[in-house]
Amino acid sequence: MAITLNINGRDYSIDADPQMPLLWAIREKAGLMGTKFGCGIAQCGACTVIVDGNAVRSCNTPVATAVGKSVRTIEGVSENNDHPVQVAWQDLTVPQCGYCQSGQIMSAVALLERTPEPSDNEIDKAMAGNICRCGTYPRIRAAIHKAAEMSKT
Amino acid sequence: MNEFNFTRRGFLKIATTVAGGLAIGVPMPRMAEAGGHGGGAEINAWLTIDPNNIVSIVTPQTEMGQGAFTAVPMMVAEELDIPWENVRHVFADANRHVNNDNLYTTTSTGGSTTVSRRHPYMMQAGASARERLRHAAAARWGVPVDEVMAKQGMLTAGSNSGTYGEFAADAAMVTLEQEPAIKAYGDWWLLGKDVKRLDIPLKTNGTAVYAMDVTLPGMVHAATASCPVPEGRLVSYDFDAIKDMPGVIAAVELKQPKDVAAFTDMRSGVAVVAESWYQAKNALAVMPVVWDYGRGASISFESQTAEAMSLLANPGTLVLNEDGNIGRNLDRGVNHEAVRGIIDGADKVVEGEVYSRPFETHATMQPPCAVVDVKADRVDVWTFTQDIARSLNEVADQLGRDTKDVYLHQTYLGGGFGGGYNMYVHRQAAAISAEVGRPVKVIWSREEDIAQDAQRPPVWGTYKAALGDDGLPVALVTHFVGEEKMPAFSQRGVANMPYLVPNRRHEYSIVQSHIPIGYHRAPGANSNGFIVEQMVDELAQAGGWDPLEWRIKMTEGNEPWQRVLLAMKEKSGWTPELGRGEGMGCAVVESHGTIAGCVATVAVSRRGQIFVDRLQYFMNSGYTINPLNAVEQAESSAIWELSHAFFGGLDIRDGRIVNTNFDSYTMMKMPDTPPAIEVHIENSENQWWGGLGEPTGPPTPPAVANAIFYATGTRIRSTPFAKAEL
């Protein structure tokens, strides 16, 4: 059926089964490849996007539930790769293989929008759903603090 | 097509010069075909310089986060002498490599070798190009070559000057009588400095392209299932039952070429093809499939453990450096015939209990994925691989096509860790595309990935030692049990341990196993280090030695080890005696030519909760070309093994792996991450190079386990620690 999805402020008219996971609608239908598939059961966070301000795992979210809402993906974080989270990620050389990092960045952006100066415990809680097999966690933690610091000035 | 003589044979002609540098007798290619990498002039197959002095440098290795796409350009740029800002990275052309006598020597990416073993010819490519630029400038200016300086992208001689870019086309035509020597070790302006990896910006905005992200016009999607019990075979499937499901296009049998599949053979199974991948996966999940499970159905991890325990109750096979023995090409025991007698007659004997490590899986964040488009005149491939040439050859083999018609396009890898070897997803995609006549993207579900991966093998090990009057061991026998596919892993770091026990004997046994095996970040050393380095602590304790002092004493005269161990003693605040419930432990393991020591500080609560407060690492890799990247890799390897210490562990029942997704095969996450991981580089700088992609992993679990022992008095002899009673 025809569905309209608002992704990064733009309307996409797509033909999809309402049960299609949002992840595959974003990737296969809207053609936005920054959001990744990792596990399919909402356990790794590679597919994290922001829906109406909340970080959600798009791999097990039916596309129908996102209709009429605002979906943000990694492509919508900034025009020029210069959101404070992205800059902090670059400064502290966070990504290694990089595959999980779109999801990590979306979780971090959602955290900082809600909690501009998170403690280590708040970071642990917000980021606990995002696996990084390269083990970049110490750098992610430091980069979130750095992004918070940069956003203050 | 031009032929290049940049071959392996050429590179083996290595001689040390008076200056200490390496002179390599490489007949450098004369490149007439300009524009190999865009608008500039290709001086040799490794680099192109454009008129604006931008240098494009080819990396034949893959990038999986370990930094090859930065390290290779750094090594070439060091010798070329070009500002780093002018360097661009380009993917290697796998087709050109394969069809020109392995133009880039090798495209294999593993064993932490990209820098450690390949630097001589990569640096040679830069040096040889620089020399040609000087010759070209000398000819145009009419001055002797000796007067031409090449530095930071500029050529100068007296009042003449110009950029490399202005002379690149001429340089491509220069023939040298003799290739220049590469620089003496350490005589560098770029190597040895912190350089941020070139791929980082692409990985903060989602623009890095992985095989998963490749989309072709008319492309369909496939989900696959190989037999859930490895070595089993497909009997039948009922496509009619799913053919009317939404989006479903076809089912394709995946044919295994022989009874027991080789590591990169396609395994017997079936694929469902659909318009969308989730449709293919859903239809595959409900399609009736009949399997012949084969011998594996009677094997479980419990049965393998029982078999290992009974093997350990008796002497094993002696590890020997001879054909047919897993000790082939391995340093092994000393006076092994005398060992049993010495132990039997000794006053003080230490006998270890059985230590073990389970199977682990790679679980790269990108599950295996390949896109293949089979056409009449050409085949295009994008895949998960740590060796682009090998995978190109495998697709050609799968389809019976000439390698000249197969084009493998490199992408970034969403993790590798050895998982990109022993991989056949591109064979599947090639077979399916050929069958359905459309480009296809194959994605393994996470469940398929963990069930079918070439896993890290388990190991079980124990030891017995006699101690002398000074408390140090005079004789030692070890017995390690591996599995049947790659049993030699069970001796890495064991039979060739560095400790100077005067009489050593190493034995092995093998359990039956049908599970496919592969390389898993520091293979062998990762599991064996856990056993050897706790054995050392038990021997030290029994002999009344401080465990760090024991290691220092038992490696006397071994400079690379002494450098690491003494740094641990001097810099870590070492003491095994902390307050109640706290402990410090150490371990040192060599892998890939790098010696890595770990000092772990832990606290254990009264309820048995373990907190790793601090991990300190001390690494000696001879040289380090990019300390920033070395530290990143050290952190990564450390967390990799810390994850397998506390989580992980595959369970096998009725022949099949049962924990196949992240709800049951668990791993470290942010809240589990130690607050402090510190890395110290302690290099010998005496002309040997170790690899840096893996070595801090192996010492991590034993250092933590040793620390837990000092905190609690309890020794943990298997992983995951979560199952231990404290």
Boltz contact constraints between the chains, C-beta under 6 A:
constraints:
  - contact:
      token1: [A, 21]
      token2: [B, 278]
      max_distance: 6.0
  - contact:
      token1: [A, 24]
      token2: [B, 276]
      max_distance: 6.0
  - contact:
      token1: [A, 24]
      token2: [B, 278]
      max_distance: 6.0
  - contact:
      token1: [A, 28]
      token2: [B, 276]
      max_distance: 6.0
  - contact:
      token1: [A, 33]
      token2: [B, 213]
      max_distance: 6.0
  - contact:
      token1: [A, 34]
      token2: [B, 206]
      max_distance: 6.0
  - contact:
      token1: [A, 38]
      token2: [B, 365]
      max_distance: 6.0
  - contact:
      token1: [A, 39]
      token2: [B, 446]
      max_distance: 6.0
  - contact:
      token1: [A, 39]
      token2: [B, 661]
      max_distance: 6.0
  - contact:
      token1: [A, 39]
      token2: [B, 662]
      max_distance: 6.0
  - contact:
      token1: [A, 40]
      token2: [B, 446]
      max_distance: 6.0
  - contact:
      token1: [A, 41]
      token2: [B, 661]
      max_distance: 6.0
  - contact:
      token1: [A, 43]
      token2: [B, 662]
      max_distance: 6.0
  - contact:
      token1: [A, 43]
      token2: [B, 663]
      max_distance: 6.0
  - contact:
      token1: [A, 44]
      token2: [B, 662]
      max_distance: 6.0
  - contact:
      token1: [A, 46]
      token2: [B, 365]
      max_distance: 6.0
  - contact:
      token1: [A, 74]
      token2: [B, 206]
      max_distance: 6.0
  - contact:
      token1: [A, 75]
      token2: [B, 206]
      max_distance: 6.0
  - contact:
      token1: [A, 81]
      token2: [B, 201]
      max_distance: 6.0
  - contact:
      token1: [A, 81]
      token2: [B, 204]
      max_distance: 6.0
  - contact:
      token1: [A, 81]
      token2: [B, 205]
      max_distance: 6.0
  - contact:
      token1: [A, 86]
      token2: [B, 204]
      max_distance: 6.0
  - contact:
      token1: [A, 89]
      token2: [B, 204]
      max_distance: 6.0
  - contact:
      token1: [A, 90]
      token2: [B, 200]
      max_distance: 6.0
  - contact:
      token1: [A, 90]
      token2: [B, 201]
      max_distance: 6.0
  - contact:
      token1: [A, 90]
      token2: [B, 204]
      max_distance: 6.0
  - contact:
      token1: [A, 93]
      token2: [B, 196]
      max_distance: 6.0
  - contact:
      token1: [A, 93]
      token2: [B, 200]
      max_distance: 6.0
  - contact:
      token1: [A, 95]
      token2: [B, 200]
      max_distance: 6.0
  - contact:
      token1: [A, 95]
      token2: [B, 203]
      max_distance: 6.0
  - contact:
      token1: [A, 96]
      token2: [B, 65]
      max_distance: 6.0
  - contact:
      token1: [A, 96]
      token2: [B, 636]
      max_distance: 6.0
  - contact:
      token1: [A, 97]
      token2: [B, 64]
      max_distance: 6.0
  - contact:
      token1: [A, 97]
      token2: [B, 65]
      max_distance: 6.0
  - contact:
      token1: [A, 97]
      token2: [B, 414]
      max_distance: 6.0
  - contact:
      token1: [A, 97]
      token2: [B, 415]
      max_distance: 6.0
  - contact:
      token1: [A, 98]
      token2: [B, 203]
      max_distance: 6.0
  - contact:
      token1: [A, 98]
      token2: [B, 208]
      max_distance: 6.0
  - contact:
      token1: [A, 99]
      token2: [B, 365]
      max_distance: 6.0
  - contact:
      token1: [A, 99]
      token2: [B, 366]
      max_distance: 6.0
  - contact:
      token1: [A, 99]
      token2: [B, 414]
      max_distance: 6.0
  - contact:
      token1: [A, 100]
      token2: [B, 365]
      max_distance: 6.0
  - contact:
      token1: [A, 101]
      token2: [B, 203]
      max_distance: 6.0
  - contact:
      token1: [A, 102]
      token2: [B, 206]
      max_distance: 6.0
  - contact:
      token1: [A, 124]
      token2: [B, 670]
      max_distance: 6.0
  - contact:
      token1: [A, 124]
      token2: [B, 671]
      max_distance: 6.0
  - contact:
      token1: [A, 127]
      token2: [B, 670]
      max_distance: 6.0
  - contact:
      token1: [A, 128]
      token2: [B, 669]
      max_distance: 6.0
  - contact:
      token1: [A, 128]
      token2: [B, 670]
      max_distance: 6.0
  - contact:
      token1: [A, 128]
      token2: [B, 671]
      max_distance: 6.0
  - contact:
      token1: [A, 133]
      token2: [B, 365]
      max_distance: 6.0
  - contact:
      token1: [A, 133]
      token2: [B, 415]
      max_distance: 6.0
  - contact:
      token1: [A, 134]
      token2: [B, 65]
      max_distance: 6.0
  - contact:
      token1: [A, 134]
      token2: [B, 636]
      max_distance: 6.0
  - contact:
      token1: [A, 135]
      token2: [B, 636]
      max_distance: 6.0
  - contact:
      token1: [A, 135]
      token2: [B, 639]
      max_distance: 6.0
  - contact:
      token1: [A, 135]
      token2: [B, 640]
      max_distance: 6.0
  - contact:
      token1: [A, 137]
      token2: [B, 670]
      max_distance: 6.0
  - contact:
      token1: [A, 137]
      token2: [B, 673]
      max_distance: 6.0
  - contact:
      token1: [A, 138]
      token2: [B, 677]
      max_distance: 6.0
